[in-house]
Amino acid sequence: MTVNRYLRMIAGFFIVVSVILSQFHSVNWLYFTAFVGLNLFQSAFTDWCPMITILRKLGVKEG
């Protein structure tokens, strides 16, 4: 898999898990959902995402 596919998979996983946790544990988990969404939004404009940097350092191949 490539960096972009991992990024989409990880972001989707974080969003789904945090929404589930907000229903069963605490509504405050929605702040994490918003953080992930805002991070994706800003990366569209700045072309920089912290998770991509981490994945590159872990040796995941580029798309």
N, CA, C and O atoms as a printed pandas DataFrame, in Angstrom:
     atom_number atom_name residue_name chain_id  residue_number  x_coord  y_coord  z_coord
0              1         N          MET        A               1    0.846   -1.184    0.000
1              2        CA          MET        A               1    0.000    0.000    0.000
2              3         C          MET        A               1    0.889    1.244    0.000
3              4         O          MET        A               1    2.053    1.207    0.400
4              5         N          THR        A               2    0.303    2.334   -0.459
5              6        CA          THR        A               2    1.037    3.585   -0.558
6              7         C          THR        A               2    0.706    4.501    0.617
7              8         O          THR        A               2   -0.203    4.229    1.401
8              9         N          VAL        A               3    1.460    5.583    0.722
9             10        CA          VAL        A               3    1.266    6.552    1.799
10            11         C          VAL        A               3   -0.166    7.095    1.786
11            12         O          VAL        A               3   -0.802    7.186    2.835
12            13         N          ASN        A               4   -0.670    7.450    0.613
13            14        CA          ASN        A               4   -2.020    8.032    0.533
14            15         C          ASN        A               4   -3.100    7.043    0.948
15            16         O          ASN        A               4   -4.079    7.421    1.592
16            17         N          ARG        A               5   -2.922    5.781    0.581
17            18        CA          ARG        A               5   -3.929    4.778    0.979
18            19         C          ARG        A               5   -3.889    4.542    2.486
19            20         O          ARG        A               5   -4.932    4.414    3.127
20            21         N          TYR        A               6   -2.673    4.484    3.052
21            22        CA          TYR        A               6   -2.559    4.344    4.510
22            23         C          TYR        A               6   -3.186    5.544    5.212
23            24         O          TYR        A               6   -3.882    5.389    6.215
24            25         N          LEU        A               7   -2.938    6.736    4.683
25            26        CA          LEU        A               7   -3.480    7.944    5.301
26            27         C          LEU        A               7   -5.007    7.897    5.341
27            28         O          LEU        A               7   -5.607    8.170    6.380
28            29         N          ARG        A               8   -5.629    7.557    4.231
29            30        CA          ARG        A               8   -7.084    7.477    4.188
30            31         C          ARG        A               8   -7.603    6.388    5.128
31            32         O          ARG        A               8   -8.627    6.573    5.786
32            33         N          MET        A               9   -6.907    5.266    5.192
33            34        CA          MET        A               9   -7.328    4.177    6.067
34            35         C          MET        A               9   -7.225    4.590    7.539
35            36         O          MET        A               9   -8.151    4.351    8.314
36            37         N          ILE        A              10   -6.121    5.200    7.922
37            38        CA          ILE        A              10   -5.917    5.606    9.314
38            39         C          ILE        A              10   -6.907    6.696    9.706
39            40         O          ILE        A              10   -7.489    6.637   10.790
40            41         N          ALA        A              11   -7.109    7.688    8.845
41            42        CA          ALA        A              11   -8.051    8.772    9.151
42            43         C          ALA        A              11   -9.472    8.219    9.295
43            44         O          ALA        A              11  -10.191    8.580   10.227
44            45         N          GLY        A              12   -9.865    7.359    8.387
45            46        CA          GLY        A              12  -11.195    6.754    8.481
46            47         C          GLY        A              12  -11.362    5.943    9.749
47            48         O          GLY        A              12  -12.406    6.002   10.399
48            49         N          PHE        A              13  -10.330    5.181   10.103
49            50        CA          PHE        A              13  -10.370    4.381   11.327
50            51         C          PHE        A              13  -10.515    5.273   12.557
51            52         O          PHE        A              13  -11.345    5.004   13.425
52            53         N          PHE        A              14   -9.706    6.338   12.636
53            54        CA          PHE        A              14   -9.771    7.251   13.780
54            55         C          PHE        A              14  -11.152    7.894   13.896
55            56         O          PHE        A              14  -11.686    8.031   14.997
56            57         N          ILE        A              15  -11.722    8.284   12.774
57            58        CA          ILE        A              15  -13.029    8.934   12.803
58            59         C          ILE        A              15  -14.110    7.958   13.272
59            60         O          ILE        A              15  -14.926    8.299   14.129
60            61         N          VAL        A              16  -14.116    6.759   12.716
61            62        CA          VAL        A              16  -15.131    5.771   13.104
62            63         C          VAL        A              16  -15.002    5.407   14.576
63            64         O          VAL        A              16  -16.006    5.348   15.285
64            65         N          VAL        A              17  -13.783    5.163   15.048
65            66        CA          VAL        A              17  -13.573    4.791   16.451
66            67         C          VAL        A              17  -13.969    5.926   17.384
67            68         O          VAL        A              17  -14.591    5.685   18.418
68            69         N          SER        A              18  -13.618    7.157   17.034
69            70        CA          SER        A              18  -13.956    8.266   17.931
70            71         C          SER        A              18  -15.465    8.530   17.962
71            72         O          SER        A              18  -15.998    8.915   19.003
72            73         N          VAL        A              19  -16.156    8.329   16.840
73            74        CA          VAL        A              19  -17.614    8.484   16.848
74            75         C          VAL        A              19  -18.251    7.392   17.710
75            76         O          VAL        A              19  -19.175    7.668   18.475
76            77         N          ILE        A              20  -17.767    6.167   17.591
77            78        CA          ILE        A              20  -18.291    5.079   18.428
78            79         C          ILE        A              20  -18.026    5.366   19.904
79            80         O          ILE        A              20  -18.905    5.181   20.746
80            81         N          LEU        A              21  -16.807    5.819   20.214
81            82        CA          LEU        A              21  -16.487    6.146   21.607
82            83         C          LEU        A              21  -17.347    7.296   22.126
83            84         O          LEU        A              21  -17.691    7.327   23.308
84            85         N          SER        A              22  -17.694    8.236   21.259
85            86        CA          SER        A              22  -18.539    9.349   21.705
86            87         C          SER        A              22  -19.942    8.868   22.072
87            88         O          SER        A              22  -20.608    9.485   22.903
88            89         N          GLN        A              23  -20.388    7.787   21.468
89            90        CA          GLN        A              23  -21.715    7.257   21.763
90            91         C          GLN        A              23  -21.734    6.416   23.035
91            92         O          GLN        A              23  -22.723    6.404   23.768
92            93         N          PHE        A              24  -20.631    5.713   23.289
93            94        CA          PHE        A              24  -20.611    4.772   24.413
94            95         C          PHE        A              24  -19.779    5.219   25.614
95            96         O          PHE        A              24  -19.919    4.658   26.700
96            97         N          HIS        A              25  -18.918    6.216   25.435
97            98        CA          HIS        A              25  -18.047    6.610   26.542
98            99         C          HIS        A              25  -18.256    8.075   26.924
99           100         O          HIS        A              25  -18.741    8.377   28.014
100          101         N          SER        A              26  -17.887    8.977   26.019
101          102        CA          SER        A              26  -17.991   10.402   26.316
102          103         C          SER        A              26  -18.140   11.188   25.018
103          104         O          SER        A              26  -17.493   10.892   24.014
104          105         N          VAL        A              27  -19.000   12.188   25.062
105          106        CA          VAL        A              27  -19.219   13.035   23.890
106          107         C          VAL        A              27  -17.944   13.809   23.529
107          108         O          VAL        A              27  -17.800   14.274   22.398
108          109         N          ASN        A              28  -17.042   13.944   24.465
109          110        CA          ASN        A              28  -15.801   14.677   24.211
110          111         C          ASN        A              28  -14.922   14.025   23.148
111          112         O          ASN        A              28  -14.008   14.670   22.634
112          113         N          TRP        A              29  -15.171   12.783   22.811
113          114        CA          TRP        A              29  -14.422   12.131   21.729
114          115         C          TRP        A              29  -14.673   12.795   20.387
115          116         O          TRP        A              29  -13.880   12.631   19.460
116          117         N          LEU        A              30  -15.762   13.543   20.267
117          118        CA          LEU        A              30  -16.036   14.248   19.019
118          119         C          LEU        A              30  -15.009   15.341   18.741
119          120         O          LEU        A              30  -14.840   15.755   17.594
120          121         N          TYR        A              31  -14.328   15.808   19.778
121          122        CA          TYR        A              31  -13.230   16.760   19.565
122          123         C          TYR        A              31  -12.097   16.096   18.782
123          124         O          TYR        A              31  -11.467   16.739   17.943
124          125         N          PHE        A              32  -11.840   14.847   19.042
125          126        CA          PHE        A              32  -10.825   14.118   18.290
126          127         C          PHE        A              32  -11.253   13.945   16.831
127          128         O          PHE        A              32  -10.436   14.065   15.919
128          129         N          THR        A              33  -12.537   13.664   16.621
129          130        CA          THR        A              33  -13.074   13.565   15.267
130          131         C          THR        A              33  -12.865   14.881   14.527
131          132         O          THR        A              33  -12.432   14.888   13.374
132          133         N          ALA        A              34  -13.171   15.984   15.186
133          134        CA          ALA        A              34  -12.979   17.301   14.581
134          135         C          ALA        A              34  -11.506   17.571   14.296
135          136         O          ALA        A              34  -11.175   18.154   13.263
136          137         N          PHE        A              35  -10.625   17.159   15.191
137          138        CA          PHE        A              35   -9.184   17.337   14.990
138          139         C          PHE        A              35   -8.716   16.619   13.727
139          140         O          PHE        A              35   -7.971   17.183   12.927
140          141         N          VAL        A              36   -9.154   15.378   13.552
141          142        CA          VAL        A              36   -8.763   14.607   12.367
142          143         C          VAL        A              36   -9.304   15.289   11.105
143          144         O          VAL        A              36   -8.580   15.433   10.120
144          145         N          GLY        A              37  -10.559   15.703   11.134
145          146        CA          GLY        A              37  -11.160   16.367    9.983
146          147         C          GLY        A              37  -10.475   17.678    9.642
147          148         O          GLY        A              37  -10.216   17.957    8.472
148          149         N          LEU        A              38  -10.180   18.483   10.651
149          150        CA          LEU        A              38   -9.493   19.750   10.408
150          151         C          LEU        A              38   -8.077   19.537    9.895
151          152         O          LEU        A              38   -7.584   20.314    9.077
152          153         N          ASN        A              39   -7.430   18.497   10.369
153          154        CA          ASN        A              39   -6.084   18.189    9.905
154          155         C          ASN        A              39   -6.107   17.799    8.429
155          156         O          ASN        A              39   -5.238   18.213    7.662
156          157         N          LEU        A              40   -7.096   17.008    8.033
157          158        CA          LEU        A              40   -7.245   16.655    6.619
158          159         C          LEU        A              40   -7.549   17.891    5.788
159          160         O          LEU        A              40   -7.029   18.046    4.683
160          161         N          PHE        A              41   -8.384   18.763    6.314
161          162        CA          PHE        A              41   -8.750   19.988    5.610
162          163         C          PHE        A              41   -7.544   20.895    5.390
163          164         O          PHE        A              41   -7.335   21.394    4.285
164          165         N          GLN        A              42   -6.750   21.108    6.439
165          166        CA          GLN        A              42   -5.588   21.986    6.292
166          167         C          GLN        A              42   -4.541   21.374    5.382
167          168         O          GLN        A              42   -3.818   22.103    4.703
168          169         N          SER        A              43   -4.443   20.047    5.349
169          170        CA          SER        A              43   -3.436   19.418    4.488
170          171         C          SER        A              43   -3.768   19.603    3.009
171          172         O          SER        A              43   -2.877   19.543    2.162
172          173         N          ALA        A              44   -5.039   19.827    2.694
173          174        CA          ALA        A              44   -5.415   20.095    1.306
174          175         C          ALA        A              44   -4.840   21.425    0.829
175          176         O          ALA        A              44   -4.561   21.585   -0.359
176          177         N          PHE        A              45   -4.660   22.374    1.736
177          178        CA          PHE        A              45   -4.145   23.694    1.372
178          179         C          PHE        A              45   -2.638   23.816    1.553
179          180         O          PHE        A              45   -1.974   24.507    0.780
180          181         N          THR        A              46   -2.093   23.146    2.571
181          182        CA          THR        A              46   -0.668   23.299    2.866
182          183         C          THR        A              46    0.182   22.185    2.285
183          184         O          THR        A              46    1.408   22.297    2.246
184          185         N          ASP        A              47   -0.454   21.110    1.833
185          186        CA          ASP        A              47    0.249   19.935    1.303
186          187         C          ASP        A              47    1.186   19.321    2.348
187          188         O          ASP        A              47    2.223   18.755    2.002
188          189         N          TRP        A              48    0.818   19.436    3.616
189          190        CA          TRP        A              48    1.584   18.831    4.712
190          191         C          TRP        A              48    0.621   18.192    5.700
191          192         O          TRP        A              48   -0.359   18.806    6.123
192          193         N          CYS        A              49    0.917   16.954    6.057
193          194        CA          CYS        A              49    0.109   16.226    7.030
194          195         C          CYS        A              49    1.065   15.476    7.957
195          196         O          CYS        A              49    1.951   14.768    7.478
196          197         N          PRO        A              50    0.904   15.618    9.268
197          198        CA          PRO        A              50    1.802   14.934   10.201
198          199         C          PRO        A              50    1.832   13.419   10.009
199          200         O          PRO        A              50    2.893   12.807   10.135
200          201         N          MET        A              51    0.695   12.807    9.708
201          202        CA          MET        A              51    0.657   11.356    9.547
202          203         C          MET        A              51    1.458   10.917    8.322
203          204         O          MET        A              51    2.089    9.860    8.349
204          205         N          ILE        A              52    1.441   11.710    7.253
205          206        CA          ILE        A              52    2.247   11.374    6.078
206          207         C          ILE        A              52    3.722   11.411    6.429
207          208         O          ILE        A              52    4.489   10.556    5.987
208          209         N          THR        A              53    4.126   12.395    7.219
209          210        CA          THR        A              53    5.522   12.480    7.658
210          211         C          THR        A              53    5.907   11.236    8.455
211          212         O          THR        A              53    6.989   10.684    8.258
212          213         N          ILE        A              54    5.036   10.798    9.345
213          214        CA          ILE        A              54    5.299    9.606   10.149
214          215         C          ILE        A              54    5.384    8.364    9.260
215          216         O          ILE        A              54    6.287    7.544    9.422
216          217         N          LEU        A              55    4.444    8.226    8.324
217          218        CA          LEU        A              55    4.446    7.060    7.448
218          219         C          LEU        A              55    5.694    7.016    6.574
219          220         O          LEU        A              55    6.252    5.943    6.346
220          221         N          ARG        A              56    6.130    8.161    6.089
221          222        CA          ARG        A              56    7.367    8.211    5.278
222          223         C          ARG        A              56    8.575    7.771    6.108
223          224         O          ARG        A              56    9.429    7.032    5.619
224          225         N          LYS        A              57    8.644    8.220    7.348
225          226        CA          LYS        A              57    9.763    7.812    8.217
226          227         C          LYS        A              57    9.724    6.320    8.526
227          228         O          LYS        A              57   10.762    5.710    8.786
228          229         N          LEU        A              58    8.520    5.728    8.499
229          230        CA          LEU        A              58    8.391    4.296    8.720
230          231         C          LEU        A              58    8.707    3.480    7.474
231          232         O          LEU        A              58    8.733    2.250    7.514
232          233         N          GLY        A              59    8.949    4.185    6.357
233          234        CA          GLY        A              59    9.374    3.504    5.139
234          235         C          GLY        A              59    8.257    3.086    4.203
235          236         O          GLY        A              59    8.474    2.256    3.321
236          237         N          VAL        A              60    7.067    3.643    4.377
237          238        CA          VAL        A              60    5.955    3.326    3.471
238          239         C          VAL        A              60    6.246    3.979    2.128
239          240         O          VAL        A              60    6.671    5.133    2.068
240          241         N          LYS        A              61    6.016    3.236    1.054
241          242        CA          LYS        A              61    6.350    3.745   -0.278
242          243         C          LYS        A              61    5.359    4.811   -0.734
243          244         O          LYS        A              61    4.195    4.830   -0.333
244          245         N          GLU        A              62    5.870    5.699   -1.591
245          246        CA          GLU        A              62    5.056    6.759   -2.156
246          247         C          GLU        A              62    4.127    6.218   -3.216
247          248         O          GLU        A              62    4.341    5.127   -3.744
248          249         N          GLY        A              63    3.084    6.987   -3.530
249          250        CA          GLY        A              63    2.123    6.572   -4.544
250          251         C          GLY        A              63    2.614    6.893   -5.896
251          252         O          GLY        A              63    1.933    6.615   -6.883
